[in-house]
Amino acid sequence: MKLSAKAFKDWDNKCITLLGMSGVGKTRLAAKLRKRNWFHYSGDYRIGTRYLDEPILDHIKQQAMQVPFLRELLRSDSIYILNNITVDNLQPVSSFLGKLGDPEKGGLGLKEFKRRQELHRQAEIAAMRDVPGFIHKAGEIYGYRHFVNDAGGSLCELEDAPTLKVLADHTMILYIKANEKDEQDLIHRAEEDPKPLYYREAFLDELLEIYLREKKLSYVAQIDPDDFVRWSFPRLFQSRIPRYQAIADQHGYTLSTDELKEVRDEAGFLRLVEKVLERQA
């Protein structure tokens, strides 16, 4: 939604969606606000605990069944497995998404990789469409005054206009734009610790064609999973920037990571938002 600085200041029950690449500070900001009467809605947490809970558990059980000792215990119902997903620990979601490539190195085949990507896409759409209901719950059940939606970095990839409309109708969308140094830091972090990523299918197909040609590989099973993530991350990052910006231009506002770093508390964040609204009026 679009508001003037005055209207935002007078908004009794503020509802905000934080948009941007993973690592730009969305969750850190949400954690600060959580201490000051803001309900922290984590899209990735909702995905993992509600919409991908069963597929994640199935994946873990498949791995456990490969260990003879655990296999017999599972088959006899002597043990059970549960996810331990928290807002601060989303590793099971990431592990389920997986990496593409050589199965000997923990990679997934293309068909299975795309299946999980699509499951994640549908789960993220569902989680974002749950936002209005959780805004109501935040106030009516838990007694929070304000609401912050900590959206996943792949929100801009969904290509689902109705979902964006839901967010724009019920929240103010703030795009946190990384400066050049922060972009390079995020790329360096991905090189040091390559994590599973979500790709639009058409974009993934484009990347695969280029990667296989550049690396002189014949098929997906020859791909080193970590190398593909390192190679693809900068390209994915650059492809997302105009997508984030288009959402912010149509539905919300843009602030920089430089500005966000100056925020120490809720009051500082509210002052920053008012400044951004005045600047982009």
DODOFI-805154 format. One line per field, with one value per residue (C-alpha): residue number from 1; residue in three letters; x, y, z. Coordinates in Angstrom, 3 decimals. Each point is the difference from the previous one (the first is absolute). Example, Ala and Ser with C-alpha at 12.3 -4.5 7.8 and 13.67 -1.06 7.14 Angstrom:
residues 2
resi <- [1	2]
resn <- [ALA	SER]
X <- [12.300	1.370]
Y <- [-4.500	3.440]
Z <- [7.800	-0.660]
This chain:
residues 281
resi <- [1	2	3	4	5	6	7	8	9	10	11	12	13	14	15	16	17	18	19	20	21	22	23	24	25	26	27	28	29	30	31	32	33	34	35	36	37	38	39	40	41	42	43	44	45	46	47	48	49	50	51	52	53	54	55	56	57	58	59	60	61	62	63	64	65	66	67	68	69	70	71	72	73	74	75	76	77	78	79	80	81	82	83	84	85	86	87	88	89	90	91	92	93	94	95	96	97	98	99	100	101	102	103	104	105	106	107	108	109	110	111	112	113	114	115	116	117	118	119	120	121	122	123	124	125	126	127	128	129	130	131	132	133	134	135	136	137	138	139	140	141	142	143	144	145	146	147	148	149	150	151	152	153	154	155	156	157	158	159	160	161	162	163	164	165	166	167	168	169	170	171	172	173	174	175	176	177	178	179	180	181	182	183	184	185	186	187	188	189	190	191	192	193	194	195	196	197	198	199	200	201	202	203	204	205	206	207	208	209	210	211	212	213	214	215	216	217	218	219	220	221	222	223	224	225	226	227	228	229	230	231	232	233	234	235	236	237	238	239	240	241	242	243	244	245	246	247	248	249	250	251	252	253	254	255	256	257	258	259	260	261	262	263	264	265	266	267	268	269	270	271	272	273	274	275	276	277	278	279	280	281]
resn <- [MET	LYS	LEU	SER	ALA	LYS	ALA	PHE	LYS	ASP	TRP	ASP	ASN	LYS	CYS	ILE	THR	LEU	LEU	GLY	MET	SER	GLY	VAL	GLY	LYS	THR	ARG	LEU	ALA	ALA	LYS	LEU	ARG	LYS	ARG	ASN	TRP	PHE	HIS	TYR	SER	GLY	ASP	TYR	ARG	ILE	GLY	THR	ARG	TYR	LEU	ASP	GLU	PRO	ILE	LEU	ASP	HIS	ILE	LYS	GLN	GLN	ALA	MET	GLN	VAL	PRO	PHE	LEU	ARG	GLU	LEU	LEU	ARG	SER	ASP	SER	ILE	TYR	ILE	LEU	ASN	ASN	ILE	THR	VAL	ASP	ASN	LEU	GLN	PRO	VAL	SER	SER	PHE	LEU	GLY	LYS	LEU	GLY	ASP	PRO	GLU	LYS	GLY	GLY	LEU	GLY	LEU	LYS	GLU	PHE	LYS	ARG	ARG	GLN	GLU	LEU	HIS	ARG	GLN	ALA	GLU	ILE	ALA	ALA	MET	ARG	ASP	VAL	PRO	GLY	PHE	ILE	HIS	LYS	ALA	GLY	GLU	ILE	TYR	GLY	TYR	ARG	HIS	PHE	VAL	ASN	ASP	ALA	GLY	GLY	SER	LEU	CYS	GLU	LEU	GLU	ASP	ALA	PRO	THR	LEU	LYS	VAL	LEU	ALA	ASP	HIS	THR	MET	ILE	LEU	TYR	ILE	LYS	ALA	ASN	GLU	LYS	ASP	GLU	GLN	ASP	LEU	ILE	HIS	ARG	ALA	GLU	GLU	ASP	PRO	LYS	PRO	LEU	TYR	TYR	ARG	GLU	ALA	PHE	LEU	ASP	GLU	LEU	LEU	GLU	ILE	TYR	LEU	ARG	GLU	LYS	LYS	LEU	SER	TYR	VAL	ALA	GLN	ILE	ASP	PRO	ASP	ASP	PHE	VAL	ARG	TRP	SER	PHE	PRO	ARG	LEU	PHE	GLN	SER	ARG	ILE	PRO	ARG	TYR	GLN	ALA	ILE	ALA	ASP	GLN	HIS	GLY	TYR	THR	LEU	SER	THR	ASP	GLU	LEU	LYS	GLU	VAL	ARG	ASP	GLU	ALA	GLY	PHE	LEU	ARG	LEU	VAL	GLU	LYS	VAL	LEU	GLU	ARG	GLN	ALA]
X <- [0.000	1.006	-0.129	1.199	2.495	-2.760	-2.420	2.693	0.752	-3.707	-0.485	-0.950	0.646	2.943	0.448	3.180	1.463	3.796	1.183	3.538	2.738	0.747	2.792	-0.910	-1.278	-3.716	0.082	2.359	-2.398	-3.031	1.762	0.543	-3.625	-1.172	1.207	-2.197	-3.535	0.395	-1.185	2.794	-1.470	2.745	-1.035	2.681	-1.079	-3.617	1.141	1.981	-2.468	-3.270	0.390	3.188	-0.019	-0.999	2.287	2.911	-0.672	-0.324	3.380	1.632	-1.578	1.285	3.509	-0.445	-1.304	3.365	1.575	-0.836	-0.147	-2.429	-1.932	-1.086	-0.922	-2.135	-1.710	-0.923	-1.199	2.622	1.083	-1.568	1.453	-1.162	1.148	1.519	-0.553	0.157	0.030	3.749	0.632	-1.423	2.584	-2.587	-1.683	3.316	1.056	-3.256	0.398	3.377	2.585	0.107	2.649	2.100	-1.811	3.388	0.532	-3.483	-1.579	-3.486	-1.073	-1.715	-3.494	0.130	1.639	-2.753	-2.666	1.318	0.344	-3.655	-1.061	1.912	-1.598	-3.517	0.868	1.339	-3.115	-2.190	2.101	-0.244	-3.743	-0.253	1.265	-3.453	-1.118	3.129	-0.391	-3.369	1.442	2.912	-2.380	-3.055	1.727	3.535	-0.589	2.700	-0.544	2.031	0.930	3.154	0.071	3.560	-0.390	2.362	2.581	-1.781	-3.263	0.846	0.295	-3.555	-1.590	-3.342	-1.767	-2.893	2.477	1.746	-3.395	-0.821	3.222	-0.465	-3.611	0.871	3.583	2.449	2.737	3.544	2.741	3.422	2.437	3.590	2.768	2.926	2.143	-2.814	-0.678	3.618	-0.130	-3.073	1.681	3.158	-2.101	-1.647	3.426	1.209	-3.144	-2.172	-3.576	-3.016	-1.804	-3.395	-0.029	-2.840	-0.212	0.580	3.005	1.378	-0.214	1.915	2.694	0.356	0.493	2.743	1.681	0.155	1.426	2.588	1.100	-0.089	-2.329	-2.493	-2.667	-1.176	1.442	3.500	-0.592	1.750	-2.946	1.986	1.735	-3.333	-1.279	3.185	-0.223	-3.736	-0.385	1.359	-2.163	-3.054	0.697	0.232	-3.154	-1.946	0.954	-2.334	-2.743	0.237	0.074	-3.066	-1.981	1.156	-0.784	-3.513	-0.966	2.431	3.230	3.770	2.592	3.686	2.073	2.078	-3.087	-1.078	3.386	-0.614	-3.161	0.561	-3.543	-3.687	0.003	2.905	-1.768	-3.202	1.958	1.706	-3.300	-1.418	3.129	-0.354	-3.670	0.786	2.828	-2.104	-3.255]
Y <- [0.000	3.595	2.465	3.488	0.440	1.491	-2.830	-2.531	1.801	0.019	-3.675	-1.662	-3.583	0.099	-2.977	-0.269	-2.506	-0.055	-0.846	-0.754	-2.560	-2.349	1.582	3.685	0.275	-0.823	-2.537	2.096	2.922	-2.191	-1.366	3.555	0.908	-3.237	1.375	3.074	-1.314	-1.155	-3.454	-1.591	-2.069	-2.031	-1.203	-2.698	-1.234	-0.254	-1.859	-2.510	-0.606	0.085	-0.583	-2.041	-1.767	-3.403	0.081	1.042	-2.861	-2.447	1.146	-0.460	-3.452	-1.029	0.887	-1.828	-3.127	-0.363	-0.720	-3.636	0.669	2.939	-1.805	-2.803	2.411	2.075	-3.027	-1.311	3.435	-0.106	3.564	2.992	3.061	3.580	3.272	2.558	3.057	3.384	3.572	-0.031	-3.514	-0.666	-2.607	-2.765	2.217	0.729	-3.657	-1.089	2.503	-1.560	0.592	-1.129	-2.408	-3.071	-2.381	-1.243	3.514	0.351	1.505	-0.545	-1.030	2.651	-1.504	-0.303	3.409	1.648	-1.884	1.412	3.462	-0.046	-1.247	2.899	2.480	-1.156	0.015	3.560	1.206	-1.624	1.442	3.528	-0.329	-0.909	3.464	1.657	-2.806	0.315	3.776	-0.698	-2.697	2.216	2.538	-1.973	-3.072	1.043	3.661	1.447	3.536	-0.182	-2.641	-0.626	-2.538	-1.294	-1.240	-2.449	1.177	-1.862	1.938	1.959	-3.275	-1.245	1.775	-0.064	3.360	-0.939	-0.795	3.347	1.714	-1.713	1.333	3.475	0.205	-0.948	1.169	2.697	-1.619	1.170	-1.156	-0.089	0.668	-1.180	2.467	-1.093	-1.060	-2.013	-1.663	-1.127	-1.174	-2.129	-1.474	-0.734	-1.650	-2.224	-0.971	-0.892	-1.864	-0.885	-0.548	-1.365	2.599	0.446	0.676	0.812	-3.027	1.951	1.743	-3.288	-1.489	2.990	-0.298	-3.737	0.365	2.588	-1.853	-3.359	1.674	2.025	-2.973	-2.383	-2.412	-2.295	-0.458	1.187	-2.922	1.251	3.337	0.727	1.222	2.601	1.295	0.554	2.029	2.098	0.593	0.718	2.176	3.278	-0.500	-0.752	3.047	2.322	-1.439	0.668	3.665	1.382	-2.333	1.311	3.559	-0.513	-1.248	2.955	2.512	-1.328	-0.970	1.466	1.814	-0.457	0.515	-0.887	-2.330	3.075	1.620	-3.187	-0.384	3.269	-1.369	-0.950	-0.369	0.298	3.785	0.210	-2.332	2.040	3.212	-1.667	-1.114	3.523	1.357	-2.525	0.883	3.710	-0.614	-2.171	1.929]
Z <- [0.000	-0.582	2.900	0.793	2.813	2.163	-0.753	0.888	3.257	0.891	-0.970	3.277	-1.091	-2.380	-2.341	-2.059	-2.465	-0.254	-3.504	-1.151	-0.478	2.880	2.023	-0.416	3.572	-0.129	2.821	2.153	-0.267	0.714	3.101	1.280	-0.595	1.629	3.325	-0.385	-0.488	-3.619	-1.065	-2.055	-2.838	-1.675	-3.449	-0.019	3.445	-1.181	-3.110	2.034	2.811	-1.954	-3.722	-0.363	3.361	-1.406	-3.088	2.227	2.414	-2.882	-1.300	3.413	0.386	-3.419	1.130	3.306	-1.757	-1.719	3.407	0.924	3.747	-0.408	-2.742	2.325	2.783	-2.368	-1.528	3.449	1.181	2.752	-0.777	-1.679	-1.692	0.465	-1.518	2.336	-2.171	1.723	-1.285	0.634	-1.341	-3.460	-1.007	-0.652	-2.641	-1.683	0.101	-1.610	-2.851	-0.715	-2.716	-3.592	-1.230	0.652	2.402	1.225	1.377	1.456	-3.110	-1.382	-3.467	-2.103	0.268	3.802	0.361	-2.038	1.970	3.262	-1.512	-1.005	3.432	1.529	-2.410	0.872	3.715	-0.177	-1.811	2.658	2.840	-1.413	-0.509	3.685	0.984	0.429	2.302	2.098	0.214	1.606	2.287	1.020	1.490	1.035	1.463	0.924	0.778	-2.257	-1.213	-3.219	-2.582	-2.057	-2.821	-0.413	-3.583	-1.667	-2.503	-2.798	0.319	-3.154	-1.962	0.555	-2.980	1.795	-0.200	2.337	2.794	-0.409	0.072	3.300	1.513	-1.491	1.228	3.579	0.556	-0.969	-2.115	0.702	-2.352	1.665	-2.840	0.468	-0.776	-2.154	2.951	1.567	-3.354	-0.168	3.630	-0.745	-3.076	1.995	2.713	-2.613	-1.314	3.487	1.022	-3.026	1.145	-1.911	-2.098	-1.597	-3.757	-2.365	-2.286	-3.220	1.530	1.305	-3.494	-1.403	2.661	-0.522	-3.738	0.502	2.882	-1.779	-3.094	1.923	2.105	-2.981	1.776	-1.682	2.668	3.417	1.996	-0.886	1.745	3.271	2.141	1.957	-3.125	-1.720	2.971	0.069	-3.741	-0.094	3.104	-1.473	-3.092	2.123	2.164	-2.995	-1.533	3.190	0.430	-2.700	1.200	3.557	-1.295	-2.187	3.008	2.108	-2.765	-0.472	3.525	2.528	0.743	-0.121	2.712	-0.053	2.130	0.915	1.494	1.739	1.691	1.837	1.624	3.643	1.265	-0.873	0.237	-2.427	-2.420	0.102	-0.644	-2.963	-1.518	0.334	-1.709	-2.825	-0.500	-0.143	-2.471	-2.315	0.284]
